[in-house]
Structures are given as C-alpha cells and as structure tokens.
Amino acid sequence: MVTLNTTYGPIKLELNAEKAPATVANFLMYAREGLYDGTIFHRVIDNFMIQGGGFDADMQQKETKEPIENEADNGLKNDFGTVAMARTMDPHSATAQFFINVKDNDFLNHSGKTMQGWGYAVFGKVVEGADVLDKIRAVPTTSRGGHQDVPAETVIIESVEIDEAASED
C-alpha cells in the first residue's frame, strides 16, 4: 500500500507486485528516494487520465534512472482507478512517470508484442481517494512550458508514504 499525499488530499494505492514485479519495484525505488516528493500532476485530461511523477512545480523534469521493461502483458487492464506507467512511443521507455486512469481505457491495454500493441503497464489500483481523483480530473487546464493539459492551479504530490507492513501481507 502506498499513499500519494497531494494538495487535493490523499490517494491510497494498492500495488500488484505479483503481476508487475519490476514495475512495482521501480515505483517503490523512486518513492523511497523521494523523487516523487514535490512533483506535480502535470497532465490532466478529464474522462481519460491524470499523469504525474516527472516534473516539479516549475515544470522542470526530474532526473531518472534507466527505463524498465514494459510489463503490460501481465493481464491487468487500464480500467478506472488503475495506475500505470507512462512512456514514450518506445514500449520499453518507462522511468518514473505514472498515470491514474479516470475511466476504462481499453485502447491502452496490451494486445501484442509490437510497437502499436504493447500497451501501458498497469501495476496497481486506487483503493481510497476516488473523491480526490474526481477533484483533480476536474481542474481547469492550460498550456505551460511547452506542455498541454497542465492544471492551471498546480496539483502537487507533496509526499509518498509506503506502508511496508501492508506490502508484505
């Protein structure tokens, strides 16, 4: 269990280390190192997803480690309330950025080991804080620092708490 403490309230995530072991380990490493502290949800598209974990409040990109292998072929679907890794066009380019689906996004699911079919690796789900998700997905957005869909009012991930006891159940 992991809690994203945001300026809009807490979002509690249950991570699935059984189905996405490398992705969960990667996310927890960045969380433990404090990379997510002070980052923002920099891309918010109502009726799609909210994305964060890569930029600070000044829209400066955080330095990350090497990309990880895409685990989107794990059977987990990009349904409402799931959390998945963001990436570039390269299927195996995910580093620290993640997104929370605010609707079922079937087109993001794995359909084959091709450039078009890889999909986006789901590695957890929201178990508390759906009301916070609703508040964030409804924020007005603008363009900023060459990026579109940036919240006009900064939505900050203040800290990430890891409940180690719950993780070992």
C-alpha positions, 0 to 999 in steps of 0.5 A: 500500500502506498499513499500519494499525499497531494494538495487535493488530499490523499490517494491510497494505492494498492500495488500488484507486485505479483503481476508487475514485479519490476514495475512495482519495484521501480515505483517503490525505488523512486518513492523511497528516494523521494523523487516523487516528493514535490512533483506535480500532476502535470497532465490532466485530461478529464474522462481519460487520465491524470499523469504525474511523477516527472516534473516539479512545480516549475515544470522542470523534469526530474532526473531518472534512472534507466527505463524498465521493461514494459510489463503490460502483458501481465493481464491487468487492464487500464480500467478506472482507478488503475495506475500505470506507467507512462512512456514514450512511443518506445514500449520499453521507455518507462522511468518514473512517470505514472498515470491514474486512469479516470475511466476504462481505457481499453485502447491502452491495454496490451494486445501484442508484442509490437510497437502499436500493441504493447500497451501501458503497464498497469501495476496497481489500483486506487483503493481510497481517494476516488473523491480526490481523483474526481477533484483533480480530473476536474481542474481547469487546464492550460498550456505551460512550458511547452506542455498541454493539459497542465492544471492551471492551479498546480496539483502537487504530490507533496509526499509518498508514504509506503506502508511496508507492513501492508506490502508484505501481507 
